[in-house]
Amino acid sequence: MLRSMYAGVSGLNTHQQMMDVTGNNIANVNTIGFKSSRVTFKEMLSQTLKGASRPSENRAGTNPQQIGLGVGLGSIDNDMSSGNLQSTGKTSDVAIQGDGFFVLQDGDQKYYTRAGNFNFDAQGNLYSGISGLKVLGESGEIQLDKTILPEPTTYMDIEGNLSSETEDGKTKTISSDYIDSKGVSHTLEIAFKKSTTDNQWTVVEDSIKIDGDKTLVGTSPTGDHTISFYQDGALDSGSEVGLSIASIDGAAPATINLDFTKLTQLGGGSDIKFGEMDGVAMGSLESFSFAENGDVIGSYDNGLTQVVDRIALAQFENPSGLTRKDGLFVESPNSGVANVGMPMEGGFGSLAPATLEMSNANLSQEFTNMITAQRGFQASSKLITTSDEMLQELVNLKR
């Protein structure tokens, strides 16, 4: 009699635990990156009233006679399946399509999550909007530079055609901006003069000006520079010349190499221009974005777009073995050690920018589990009250 009562008590406890897990799943149905849990039960120890007997020549064998002593909690399993993806339009949001976890760090402790609602702090560090922990990338903590330091121009090429039909002594003048060491833009002007010698042009040193001032610049080697062409119009000699530019408003003196290898001398009109060049003006961050392969891309007001880092992902042999901690996951002895890699490489998933992974809790399934837990709890309660009534009848036999 008491066995049935204690079995009922165990049923109350385990179904209450099932309700606790189900309630947590339902409560987190809208939690970003949440992974639901599942409860399984197991039978507790059984009391053997009579053991099994072996078949003999005259008698059949008999099965054991055992009475179970109730129910216990078998396991609480993490469901690591992916939740649905929801487009948010926010550039700092990102979701994982496929395998992997984002890696967060707090001192020496690493945490893992599928929730990609990230932001950048005042120092440009990428951090989790849920936990405030910094997000790790390919080279450690991800930091987005708010400004780009200037890089002075050291190379400029000039391309196009100098007409073979140009009269001797005629000039063709072009101009372009370049960047000094302080990131300030200046205008370089240069003129090409048709020589009296066949298939030759001259870069006249006095025609080279910086912001309209020819005293700020000289050629290296000094003097006019001659460019020669073959009869077929291809460049023969004089493929480059160096410019030495004086300090302007505190900027360092500059040396720029002019490259003429893309010039031709053919019939028709002259059409030359500045082509490729280096040098970057100082830039301030305008926007940022994430790419599918994890690249963190900054766009600056100087027109430059650059990859500043790459978001890292982690994989586990047994992700269901991860331990939950403060809404995140940490390694456990049964999860295996984190294998850290990059999106779209080595089996890792890709990233979906401006998107978040929603909870994988299935509300219809959780309501079904809730009803099941409730009915199991009611049945266990009924078992206790019925056992109590039977005990009461036994006590009443004395009357």
C-alpha positions in Angstrom: 0.0 0.0 0.0 2.8 2.4 0.9 4.6 1.5 -2.3 1.8 2.9 -4.4 1.7 6.1 -2.3 5.4 6.7 -2.7 5.1 5.9 -6.4 2.5 8.6 -6.5 4.8 11.1 -4.8 7.5 10.3 -7.3 5.0 10.9 -10.1 4.2 14.3 -8.6 7.8 15.3 -8.4 8.8 14.2 -11.9 5.7 15.7 -13.6 6.3 18.9 -11.7 9.8 18.9 -13.1 8.4 18.3 -16.6 6.1 21.3 -16.0 9.0 23.4 -14.9 11.0 22.6 -18.1 7.9 23.1 -20.3 7.1 26.4 -18.6 10.7 27.6 -19.3 10.3 26.7 -22.9 7.0 28.5 -23.2 8.4 31.6 -21.4 11.3 31.8 -23.8 9.2 31.3 -27.0 10.3 34.8 -28.1 13.9 34.7 -26.8 16.5 35.2 -29.5 18.6 32.1 -30.1 16.9 30.2 -27.3 17.2 26.4 -27.4 14.4 24.4 -25.8 14.7 21.4 -23.5 13.0 18.0 -23.4 12.3 15.9 -20.4 12.4 12.1 -20.4 11.3 9.8 -17.5 12.7 6.5 -16.3 11.3 3.8 -14.0 12.8 3.8 -10.6 14.1 0.6 -8.8 11.9 -2.3 -8.8 11.2 -4.7 -5.9 11.5 -8.3 -6.9 8.8 -10.5 -5.3 9.8 -13.6 -7.0 12.6 -14.3 -9.4 12.4 -15.9 -12.8 12.6 -19.7 -13.0 14.3 -21.8 -15.7 12.2 -24.2 -17.8 12.5 -27.8 -16.9 11.5 -31.1 -18.5 8.2 -31.1 -16.6 7.5 -27.4 -16.0 7.6 -24.3 -18.0 9.7 -21.4 -16.9 8.2 -18.5 -15.0 8.9 -14.8 -15.4 10.0 -12.6 -12.5 7.5 -10.9 -10.4 8.5 -7.3 -9.7 6.8 -4.1 -8.5 8.1 -0.8 -9.6 8.8 1.9 -7.0 7.8 4.9 -9.0 9.2 7.2 -11.7 12.3 9.3 -11.8 13.8 12.0 -14.1 15.7 10.3 -16.9 17.2 13.2 -18.7 16.7 16.9 -19.6 18.0 17.1 -23.2 18.9 20.3 -25.0 17.3 20.7 -28.5 20.0 22.3 -30.6 18.1 22.5 -33.8 18.0 25.8 -35.6 15.2 28.3 -35.0 13.4 30.2 -37.7 15.3 33.3 -39.1 13.7 36.7 -38.8 14.8 39.6 -40.9 15.3 42.8 -38.8 16.8 45.3 -41.1 19.3 46.2 -38.4 22.9 46.0 -39.7 24.4 44.9 -36.3 22.1 41.8 -36.2 23.4 38.6 -37.6 22.2 34.9 -37.6 24.0 31.6 -38.3 22.7 29.5 -41.1 24.0 26.0 -40.3 26.4 24.7 -37.7 28.3 26.9 -35.2 28.0 29.2 -32.2 29.2 32.8 -31.7 32.1 33.0 -29.3 31.9 35.6 -26.5 34.6 36.3 -23.9 34.6 37.4 -20.3 38.2 37.4 -19.0 39.5 33.9 -19.5 36.0 32.4 -19.7 34.5 31.8 -23.1 30.8 31.6 -23.7 28.8 30.4 -26.7 25.5 31.6 -28.2 23.3 31.5 -31.3 21.9 35.0 -30.4 23.4 37.5 -32.8 21.9 40.8 -31.7 25.3 42.7 -31.6 26.3 46.3 -31.2 29.4 48.4 -31.2 30.4 50.3 -28.0 32.0 53.8 -27.8 35.4 52.3 -28.4 34.3 50.3 -31.4 34.2 46.9 -29.7 31.6 44.4 -31.0 29.6 43.1 -28.1 26.5 41.0 -27.4 23.4 43.1 -26.8 22.1 40.4 -24.4 25.1 39.7 -22.2 27.4 42.7 -22.8 30.3 40.4 -23.5 32.7 41.1 -26.4 32.4 39.0 -29.5 35.6 37.2 -30.7 36.8 37.3 -34.3 39.7 35.8 -36.3 42.3 37.8 -34.4 40.6 38.2 -31.0 38.3 40.9 -29.9 36.6 42.7 -32.9 37.2 46.4 -32.9 35.9 48.7 -35.6 38.1 51.8 -36.2 36.1 55.0 -36.1 38.6 56.8 -38.3 41.2 55.8 -40.9 44.6 57.6 -40.8 45.7 59.2 -44.1 48.2 57.6 -46.4 50.1 59.9 -48.7 50.1 59.4 -52.4 53.3 57.9 -53.7 52.3 56.6 -57.1 50.1 57.9 -60.0 49.8 56.5 -63.5 48.7 58.4 -66.6 47.0 56.5 -69.4 45.5 57.1 -72.8 46.6 58.3 -76.2 48.7 61.2 -77.3 47.8 62.0 -80.8 50.5 61.4 -83.5 48.7 64.1 -85.5 49.4 66.8 -82.9 51.3 69.8 -84.3 54.8 70.4 -82.9 54.9 72.6 -79.8 51.2 72.0 -78.9 50.5 70.8 -75.4 48.0 68.6 -73.6 47.3 69.5 -69.9 45.6 67.2 -67.4 45.2 67.4 -63.6 44.2 65.3 -60.7 44.1 65.4 -56.9 46.6 63.7 -54.6 46.8 63.2 -50.8 49.6 64.6 -48.6 50.8 63.1 -45.3 48.1 65.0 -43.3 45.4 63.7 -45.5 44.8 67.0 -47.3 44.0 66.9 -51.0 46.0 69.0 -53.5 45.7 69.4 -57.2 48.6 68.2 -59.4 48.7 69.7 -63.0 51.0 68.5 -65.7 51.4 69.3 -69.4 52.7 67.1 -72.3 54.3 69.1 -75.2 54.7 67.6 -78.7 58.4 67.7 -79.6 59.8 68.7 -82.9 61.5 65.3 -83.0 59.3 62.6 -84.5 57.5 60.3 -82.0 58.6 62.3 -78.9 56.7 64.2 -76.3 58.1 66.3 -73.4 56.9 66.7 -69.9 57.9 70.3 -69.3 59.2 70.8 -65.8 57.8 74.3 -65.5 54.3 73.1 -66.5 54.1 70.9 -63.4 52.1 72.8 -60.7 50.7 72.0 -57.2 47.6 74.0 -56.5 48.6 76.3 -59.4 52.1 76.9 -58.0 55.0 75.6 -60.0 57.6 76.5 -57.3 56.3 73.7 -55.0 57.4 70.8 -57.2 60.4 69.6 -59.2 61.3 66.5 -61.3 63.8 63.8 -60.5 66.0 63.8 -62.5 65.6 67.5 -62.9 64.7 69.2 -66.1 62.2 68.4 -68.8 61.4 64.7 -69.3 61.2 63.1 -72.7 58.8 60.3 -73.7 59.5 58.4 -76.9 57.3 56.1 -78.9 57.9 53.4 -81.5 56.5 53.9 -85.0 53.5 51.6 -84.2 52.6 53.9 -81.2 53.8 51.8 -78.4 55.9 53.4 -75.6 59.7 53.2 -76.2 61.4 55.1 -73.4 60.7 57.6 -70.6 58.2 55.4 -68.9 58.4 57.2 -65.5 59.5 60.3 -63.7 59.7 61.3 -60.1 58.2 64.4 -58.5 59.6 66.0 -55.4 57.0 68.1 -53.7 57.8 70.6 -50.9 56.1 70.7 -47.5 52.7 72.4 -47.7 51.1 73.6 -44.5 53.1 71.4 -42.2 52.7 68.2 -44.3 55.8 66.1 -44.9 57.6 66.6 -48.2 56.3 64.1 -50.8 57.8 62.0 -53.5 55.4 60.8 -56.2 56.3 58.5 -59.0 54.5 59.2 -62.3 54.1 56.1 -64.5 53.6 56.5 -68.3 53.6 52.9 -69.3 50.0 53.0 -70.4 50.4 55.8 -72.8 50.3 55.3 -76.6 50.8 57.6 -79.6 48.2 56.8 -82.3 46.2 58.7 -84.8 43.0 60.6 -83.8 42.6 62.9 -80.9 44.6 63.1 -77.7 42.8 61.6 -74.7 44.9 61.1 -71.6 44.0 61.1 -67.9 45.2 60.1 -64.5 44.4 56.4 -63.8 45.4 54.3 -60.9 47.0 55.9 -57.8 47.5 55.2 -54.2 46.9 57.5 -51.2 44.0 57.7 -48.8 42.4 60.8 -47.2 41.5 60.7 -43.5 38.1 59.0 -43.2 35.4 58.8 -40.6 33.2 55.7 -40.2 29.8 56.1 -41.9 28.4 52.6 -41.6 29.3 48.9 -41.2 28.0 45.6 -42.3 28.5 41.9 -42.0 29.2 39.5 -44.9 28.1 35.8 -45.3 31.7 34.7 -44.7 31.9 36.6 -41.4 33.7 39.7 -42.7 33.1 42.8 -40.6 33.1 45.6 -43.2 33.5 49.3 -42.4 32.5 52.1 -44.9 34.2 55.5 -44.5 33.4 59.0 -45.7 36.6 59.1 -47.8 35.0 56.4 -50.1 37.1 53.6 -48.6 35.5 50.3 -47.7 37.7 47.8 -45.7 37.4 44.5 -43.9 38.4 45.1 -40.3 38.0 41.6 -38.9 36.0 38.4 -39.3 33.5 36.9 -36.9 34.6 33.5 -35.5 32.4 30.5 -34.9 32.7 27.4 -32.6 31.7 23.8 -33.1 31.3 21.0 -30.7 31.3 17.2 -31.1 28.2 17.1 -28.8 26.5 20.5 -28.7 23.7 19.0 -26.6 26.2 18.5 -23.9 26.8 22.2 -23.4 26.0 23.6 -20.0 23.6 26.6 -19.8 24.8 29.5 -17.8 23.3 33.0 -17.6 21.4 32.6 -20.9 24.5 31.4 -22.7 26.4 28.1 -23.1 29.7 26.9 -21.7 31.8 23.8 -22.3 31.1 20.7 -20.3 33.0 17.4 -19.9 30.5 15.8 -22.3 30.4 18.6 -25.0 33.9 18.3 -26.2 36.4 21.1 -26.7 35.4 24.0 -28.9 36.7 23.9 -32.5 36.9 27.5 -33.5 36.9 28.4 -37.2 35.5 30.8 -39.8 32.0 30.9 -41.4 31.7 29.0 -44.7 34.9 27.0 -44.0 35.4 23.5 -42.7 31.8 22.7 -42.1 30.8 25.9 -40.4 27.6 27.6 -41.4 27.3 31.0 -43.1 26.1 34.2 -41.6 22.8 36.0 -42.5 23.3 39.7 -42.0 20.4 41.9 -40.6 18.7 38.7 -39.4 18.2 37.0 -36.1 17.6 33.4 -35.2 14.4 33.1 -33.1 13.6 30.5 -30.4 13.3 26.9 -31.5 10.5 26.3 -28.9 7.4 24.9 -30.6 4.5 26.4 -28.9 1.9 23.8 -30.0 4.2 21.0 -28.8 4.9 22.7 -25.5 1.1 23.2 -24.9 0.7 19.5 -25.5 3.5 18.7 -23.1 1.9 21.0 -20.6 -1.4 19.1 -20.8 0.5 15.8 -20.5 2.4 17.0 -17.5 -0.8 18.3 -15.9 -2.7 15.0 -16.5 0.2 13.0 -15.2 0.3 15.2 -12.1 -3.4 14.7 -11.6 -3.1 10.9 -12.0 -0.3 10.8 -9.4 -2.4 12.9 -7.0 -5.3 10.5 -7.5 -3.0 7.6 -6.8 -2.0 9.1 -3.5 -5.6 9.9 -2.4 -6.8 6.4 -3.5 -3.9 4.8 -1.5 -4.9 6.9 1.4 -8.5 5.8 1.2 -7.4 2.1 1.1 -5.2 2.7 4.2 -8.2 4.3 5.9 -10.3 1.3 5.1 -7.6 -0.9 6.6 -7.6 1.2 9.8 -11.4 1.0 10.0 -11.3 -2.8 10.1 -10.6 -2.5 13.9 -13.9 -0.8 14.5 
